[in-house]
Amino acid sequence: MKGQGAASEDRDCDVAVIGGGPAGSTAAALLAERGFRVALFEKSRHPRFHIGESLLPANLPLFERLGVATEVRAIGMQKRGAELVSPGHAQSTRLAFSDAWDKSQPYAYQVRRSAFDEILFRNAARKGALAREGCRVRGVEFGADGGARLQVQREGGGEEQWRARFVADASGRDTFLGNRFGGKRRNARHNSAALYAHFRGARRCEGEREGDITIFWFEHGWFWFIPLADGVTSVGAVVWPYYMKSRAKPVNEFLAQTIALCPKLAERLEGAERVTDAEATGNYSYECDRTHGPGYLLLGDAYAFIDPVFSTGVMLAMTSAVDGADAIEACLRRPREARRALARFDRRTRHGPREFSWFIYRVTSPAMRELLMAPRNVLRVREALLSLLAGDVFARSPIGPSLLAFKGLYYLASLAQPWIALRAWRRRRSSLHEAANADA
């Protein structure tokens, strides 16, 4: 592979990776390290803004595996837990990762995604991938032999034709192949909208808790409060679609109005300066009807995205990339193992979102709020819950039975206050119905 000026016959690779975010860069680095010819196409140029700054302890072993742990540590704000703030409780609750089932990963990081994503992208290039920025994949055709031909548009004009033995779609919310094959589906069980901005001068927790993420519940959903190492704090509201549809003013003003509805957050932002324009996005939860097909895989958000309340996005993206690299290697070098490798990839890719979703679907319910604000450790339920929040969902720790017990406690708590639970269920169902009508 010789770059932009090369003849078309030279534009061949073993694996074409669409998207230079955490999933794409991770897969490209691992595959290049194993000797594959990898072309990584990113439509933008790094550094570029991206939301989703909060990482999980389960990310740390992946950083070590990629060889970027020191670089990530240098840009990160150490995050040792989460603070939960509820309008129905006088005191906040802190959940510390050090209290999880596995005590070996007591912290994670908060990062500026622009810097973090660039670290991973440059690392893929160091490992040997041809990492191309300003290159958007416009089309792909799969041949009968399982290979693919890609049309790539360069920034500023000009097109290239690439041939690849395998394609990894890590295009994020663009869901390139999911849309192409008509397989992308709105998540019928959960839908939210979000608006967010960065602030300087926000009042944070003190000491080793300074880097904790804070979750504030309020009438229309919940807020995130994510401290970054340079003194800026990411603040965003995740709300039901009906609330976002009520907006009758510019997004900056609407965010300020929404923050005012949460007095405890407003106190933390008193005197703070908004340093970015607010942005809004709606109805973003979705999943595709497949994780792979002949000659391709869907990685990370290209397969599914769920509510960000547990900061799962980057961890699930990178984990799917690790699993995807293993599956692609089997397909290209050990065809007899391909079916088994793809089945494992499919199982694990679906498993992560499914494990988190049960909790995410219920996180705004009164019963769940009560349990999270005062988690007890009967049957090691608290430890299991903290392991889930740390991203430990791929059988590293035996948390399954304890999480099942937690679900039982949730249903018992709902039965203990049936009218409150019924009102919350009806409100949720109404919001989902409204979101479905808006998408129709």
Secondary structure, DSSP 4 states (H G I P E B T S, - for coil): ---TTS-GGG-EEEEEEE--SHHHHHHHHHHHHTT--EEEEESS-SS---S--B--GGGHHHHHHHT-HHHHHHHPEEE-EEEEE-TT-SS-EEEEGGGSS-TT---EEE--HHHHHHHHHHHHHHTT-EEEESEEEEEEEE-TTS-EEEEEEETTS-EEEEEEEEEEE--GGG-HHHHHTT-EEE-TT---EEEEEEEESPPPP-GGGTT-EEEEEETTEEEEEEE-TTSEEEEEEEE-HHHHHT--S-HHHHHHHHHHT-HHHHHHTTT-EE-S--EEE-S--EEES-SEETTEEE-GGGTEE--GGG--HHHHHHHHHHHHHHHHHHHHH-GGGHHHHHHHHHHHHHHHHHHHHHHHHHTTSHHHHHHHHS---GGGHHHHHHHHHTT--SSSS--HHHHHHHHHHHHHHHHHSHHHHHHHHHHHHHHHHHHHHHH-
